[in-house]
């Protein structure tokens, strides 16, 4: 019995399966249909096919990063509202997301009052790094210090320091929000010393550098820490209103408008009843 030759569609399916490109394989039928309909040229089709595979790869990397890095949420650059924070230089933030600072093992520090988007931008940098195949890790300052103190008490401090030194991007969030012990400050200083010029750290703080001595309980240690962090650093200061307060304000305005409209509706109702009686 003569075997019928495979169609081009089936041959492409086999090729993509052999190359282990499930993203491209999933998009193949739609792309071929658009080619048949004249909506896509051959170069466009190739670009879409490869883009579909890259998107799947990036999504898988992000899912793996979310599991291993303890990122609290998915916050990406395209979700950030620059119109609400005009003090930010958009070109600087977009340039940071190209990850040149990671290749150069430089740091990024976001300073500003609560709610202005520091954590959002820090996480979006970590996600961009994870999507590029780099290892990332997230923790608040308090959580990182707690993990170091517990490791020290269990005799595993050097192992824990090694683990936290390895990620290409370490996000240290919420510096200045909670008090820390002198021992905790010393352990954090050790971690930052290990990462200095070896890997990138992204930090957020609601305190200016002049207040870090109070945060860490030691002016000399804080000065030494700042010196290491800012030596190769991109400093982003955000001056603006809180996103969370904006949401509260919008909710209050909505409720206030509804409350103001209600009496007017009640005042109109009696006249309508008289007119129809």
Secondary structure as GFF3:
##gff-version 3
##sequence-region A 1 277
A	DSSP	alpha_helix	8	18	.	.	.	ID=ss1
A	DSSP	alpha_helix	22	36	.	.	.	ID=ss2
A	DSSP	alpha_helix	42	69	.	.	.	ID=ss3
A	DSSP	three_ten_helix	77	79	.	.	.	ID=ss4
A	DSSP	three_ten_helix	82	84	.	.	.	ID=ss5
A	DSSP	alpha_helix	90	96	.	.	.	ID=ss6
A	DSSP	alpha_helix	100	103	.	.	.	ID=ss7
A	DSSP	beta_strand	107	112	.	.	.	ID=ss8
A	DSSP	alpha_helix	118	131	.	.	.	ID=ss9
A	DSSP	beta_strand	136	140	.	.	.	ID=ss10
A	DSSP	alpha_helix	141	153	.	.	.	ID=ss11
A	DSSP	alpha_helix	157	166	.	.	.	ID=ss12
A	DSSP	beta_strand	169	175	.	.	.	ID=ss13
A	DSSP	alpha_helix	182	195	.	.	.	ID=ss14
A	DSSP	beta_strand	200	205	.	.	.	ID=ss15
A	DSSP	three_ten_helix	209	211	.	.	.	ID=ss16
A	DSSP	alpha_helix	212	216	.	.	.	ID=ss17
A	DSSP	alpha_helix	219	231	.	.	.	ID=ss18
A	DSSP	beta_strand	233	238	.	.	.	ID=ss19
A	DSSP	alpha_helix	243	276	.	.	.	ID=ss20
###
